[in-house]
Structures are given as structure tokens and as C-alpha cells.
Amino acid sequence: MKTLGKIIVCFLLVLPTAVQSFDFDHSNGSENNINFELSQTGQQRALEQRGVKVTRDKDDLVRRTVRAYGGDYVRNGETAAITLNGKTYQDFTIEIVEGKYLRIKTSDDTLYLEVVDKP
């Protein structure tokens, strides 16, 4: 009888946990979204790491090219500054055109520099 009592007590303690683990609420879609977000986290992290690598590679190319023309290029996080022809620009866009030259658009004008491939 003591063994049967212990089994019943264990059964009563384990039963609520077992029932909760098998309780599926299909009307609440938030659990499915959580699983989806978890699977996207690895993919998003990989994309962010790839973006950092591409940005570093582009920065290295721009820095080499600008320094070859007597200027300087500095990036600090999201902000960047370029110095060319004695002027420092913080509001500019840089495009790498066909891997052959840089198109640097500033508020004053547009500059074209031939890309320097090797340091």
C-alpha cells in the first residue's frame, strides 16, 4: 500500500507538468513566430557579418585610392570623413564604378579617382 501511495503521489506531481508539455494552443500563433525568429537570428547574424566584411573591404579600397591621390579617408562606425584637395567632407557618397574608378559625390562637386588595387 505504501508503494501504491508513492506512485499516486508521484503521478499527481508529474501529471500537471506532462499535461502542460502536451498542451498545444493552435489558436495562438505567437509560439510559431518565436520559432521563426529564432531560425532567422542565425541568418541575420551571418548577413550582418557579411555586411561588415564588405564594408571593411570597400573602406580599404577607398582608403588606398584616396591616399594615392594625396588625401585621406577615415571611418568611425557609421560616420566617415574624406579629405581631398585640402578640403574635408563629411557629407558625401562613394560609388565604385565597374571596379575601375571611384565616383565621389560631395556637396560641392563630383570627383573621379582611378582605383588603386594594390597597396
KEFISE-342527 format. One record per residue (C-alpha): residue in three letters; z, y, x. Coordinates in steps of 0.001 Angstrom, whole numbers, plus 500000, padded with zeros to 6 digits. Each point is the difference from the previous one (the first is absolute). Example, Ala and Ser with C-alpha at 12.3 -4.5 7.8 and 13.67 -1.06 7.14 Angstrom:
BEGIN
ALA507800495500512300
SER499340503440501370
END
This chain:
BEGIN
MET500000500000500000
LYS500745502359502909
THR496502499421501396
LEU498427500671496612
GLY501995503249499758
LYS498808501104503449
ILE496392499229499049
ILE500322502013496794
VAL501574502953501839
CYS497252499922502662
PHE497375499694497289
LEU501433503019498190
LEU500040502017503220
VAL496466499031501058
LEU498356500096496566
PRO499892503823499578
THR498425500409503441
ALA497467497256499347
VAL499065501494496630
GLN499499503451501532
SER497737498614502691
PHE497765498407497357
ASP500072503003497686
PHE496517501526499984
ASP499443503246498183
HIS496236500288499605
SER500252503200497977
ASN501311501932503010
GLY497169500486502470
SER502109501822502605
GLU500879496762501798
ASN496314499258500498
ASN499446503493501380
ILE502816499523502501
ASN498310496880501341
PHE496710501869500232
GLU501614502880501876
LEU501596497609502438
SER496648498412500769
GLN498422503447500459
THR502670501133502465
GLY498622497884502844
GLN496455501120499287
GLN501004503648499798
ARG501960499728503246
ALA496939498494501712
LEU497803502827498685
GLU502465502614501214
GLN500142498401503455
ARG496195499916500109
GLY499911503672498979
VAL502413500909502800
LYS497835498131502531
VAL496794501678498798
THR501678503412500097
ARG501224499366503556
ASP496536498890501119
LYS498395503057498396
ASP502618502295501544
ASP499352498532503458
LEU496247500552499638
VAL500466503572498753
ARG502546500785502725
ARG497709498700502799
THR497019501903498646
VAL501819503291499436
ARG501661499840503430
ALA496598499374501609
TYR498923503345498507
GLY503072501817501366
GLY502093499912496840
ASP502913497986498712
TYR500814497931496918
VAL503561499192498911
ARG501226498038496962
ASN503604499881498833
GLY500290497775496937
GLU497846501489497254
THR499360503315501752
ALA497483500546502772
ALA498880502922502152
ILE496848500478502015
THR499376502595502697
LEU496392500875500855
ASN498474503052501635
GLY503420501629500295
LYS500754499717496280
THR502542497683498383
TYR499176498575496574
GLN502364498196497661
ASP497761500046496927
PHE496922497945500861
THR498135496802499233
ILE498423497657502492
GLU497159497618499258
ILE498596497438502401
VAL496278500043499311
GLU498144496773500832
GLY502423499433502885
LYS498017502553502031
TYR501675503333499404
LEU502956501683498329
ARG499543502553497245
ILE503059502247499964
LYS500150502329497007
THR502445502886500311
SER500573503077497903
ASP497890502004502482
ASP497012497726500583
THR498773496478500675
LEU500018498542503509
TYR498018496999501252
LEU501172498048503044
GLU498287496999501554
VAL502368497014499978
VAL501515498892503316
ASP500327496213499788
LYS501896499150503172
PRO503029501790501475
END
